[in-house]
């Protein structure tokens, strides 16, 4: 389903963190958000997720308006920077607790996703003993495990080694094949351009340009 | 259905996982009981009752009139009970919201259910503190061969200088003052505190609660809600006391008001910070 921003502005206190943004993220595509730290990428992701609502303007998920027709997108997986889990539980248990809310996946699905992100064995450790890379992998697992229609990944390659980065690329391609609409941010322009069908460039909350990698169309 | 799942989640992580707080509180209640015992023994050897210990901890103080060089004696046990429970229940909602809770809330699809679950959890958590405290005082009284009566002893009546007949026999109206009112006060304040956390930082919200408790002890004033939580300020025991019926209404309204205002605020609340 398409994600549509219509003249969206978001203020946090006196700061304008997203400034009159209008764009459409097409269904079943990978859209990269590009910009320096503090440019507003994460805020755009939070706006899509329904974790924050616009101060003015509208965000539509399909034809439903966020904050009015729906509180959150019906089917979404999110991994925002520094995913938080329960320290006293292992990786599997953390996913089980989350999966229990919707109850649309079973134990096998959890095992499968843990295998996919490379936590098949180390996922049995308590979360507090996870390395940064393992935390990142678990965050990705939590985001994709319920096979959401919309997938939001904020810096998914952070703290990952080379194998981990390849794993992320593979997962993203698989998710797109499955039909997911993916929004991704990444500091590594090369990775972003490799994966994205379209890139939205953001500077101080404003949309500076939208282009397909390699060929600038706007 | 999702509400039940949320509630189960909150009971597990907001209450069961916080067992250390309940243990600490239990320990402090035992200390308070023995402090009560040592004070009474030093006054006179008498058979104290269960209700004496409850009055000692939850009774608060009579009106303070700052004349004739009389100094204000802080009702530290009454105050500690409330500010400790309010402290222990301060952070769960906020902490969950900026952490793991972000992962649960978008899966629920409903901000309202998430909020209501937190409110019920808060209510249950405060209730548990009181149940623990009443249970412990009962056990302690039994262990030291105290009188299990639900009436206040003559000795305690003299100590508190109440001198009213209301304390002579088991009296459910007085017991209501001692058991229900402090509980209602903590519940309503904890809900208010949780709602305030949606507007200001949790620390500010907590400072507000503490100030209300201290002001309540210092001033006998029906507007300062903590007065209703002190049996020694009740119009059933003192002539110029506050009316507990009004107190019950005020506290129920404050609790419900906090839940509703919090719910409305949370519907538009920006969930920021890491998650």
HADDOCK unambig.tbl for C-alpha pairs under 7 A between the chains (distance, minus, plus):
assign (segid A and resid 51 and name CA) (segid B and resid 270 and name CA) 6.20 0.50 0.50
assign (segid A and resid 51 and name CA) (segid B and resid 271 and name CA) 5.13 0.50 0.50
assign (segid A and resid 52 and name CA) (segid B and resid 269 and name CA) 6.85 0.50 0.50
assign (segid A and resid 52 and name CA) (segid B and resid 270 and name CA) 4.39 0.50 0.50
assign (segid A and resid 52 and name CA) (segid B and resid 271 and name CA) 5.77 0.50 0.50
assign (segid A and resid 53 and name CA) (segid B and resid 268 and name CA) 6.88 0.50 0.50
assign (segid A and resid 53 and name CA) (segid B and resid 270 and name CA) 6.80 0.50 0.50
assign (segid A and resid 71 and name CA) (segid B and resid 109 and name CA) 6.08 0.50 0.50
assign (segid A and resid 71 and name CA) (segid B and resid 110 and name CA) 6.07 0.50 0.50
assign (segid A and resid 71 and name CA) (segid B and resid 111 and name CA) 6.90 0.50 0.50
assign (segid A and resid 72 and name CA) (segid B and resid 106 and name CA) 5.91 0.50 0.50
assign (segid A and resid 72 and name CA) (segid B and resid 109 and name CA) 5.33 0.50 0.50
assign (segid A and resid 74 and name CA) (segid B and resid 109 and name CA) 6.73 0.50 0.50
assign (segid A and resid 80 and name CA) (segid B and resid 275 and name CA) 6.19 0.50 0.50
assign (segid A and resid 81 and name CA) (segid B and resid 274 and name CA) 6.51 0.50 0.50
assign (segid A and resid 81 and name CA) (segid B and resid 275 and name CA) 6.90 0.50 0.50
assign (segid A and resid 82 and name CA) (segid B and resid 274 and name CA) 6.20 0.50 0.50
assign (segid A and resid 82 and name CA) (segid B and resid 275 and name CA) 6.32 0.50 0.50
assign (segid A and resid 83 and name CA) (segid B and resid 275 and name CA) 4.94 0.50 0.50
assign (segid A and resid 84 and name CA) (segid B and resid 99 and name CA) 5.16 0.50 0.50
assign (segid A and resid 84 and name CA) (segid B and resid 100 and name CA) 5.09 0.50 0.50
assign (segid A and resid 84 and name CA) (segid B and resid 275 and name CA) 5.21 0.50 0.50
assign (segid A and resid 85 and name CA) (segid B and resid 100 and name CA) 5.16 0.50 0.50
assign (segid A and resid 86 and name CA) (segid B and resid 100 and name CA) 6.69 0.50 0.50
assign (segid A and resid 98 and name CA) (segid B and resid 104 and name CA) 6.34 0.50 0.50
assign (segid A and resid 101 and name CA) (segid B and resid 2 and name CA) 6.58 0.50 0.50
assign (segid A and resid 101 and name CA) (segid B and resid 5 and name CA) 6.35 0.50 0.50
assign (segid A and resid 101 and name CA) (segid B and resid 107 and name CA) 6.73 0.50 0.50
assign (segid A and resid 101 and name CA) (segid B and resid 108 and name CA) 6.65 0.50 0.50
assign (segid A and resid 102 and name CA) (segid B and resid 107 and name CA) 6.69 0.50 0.50
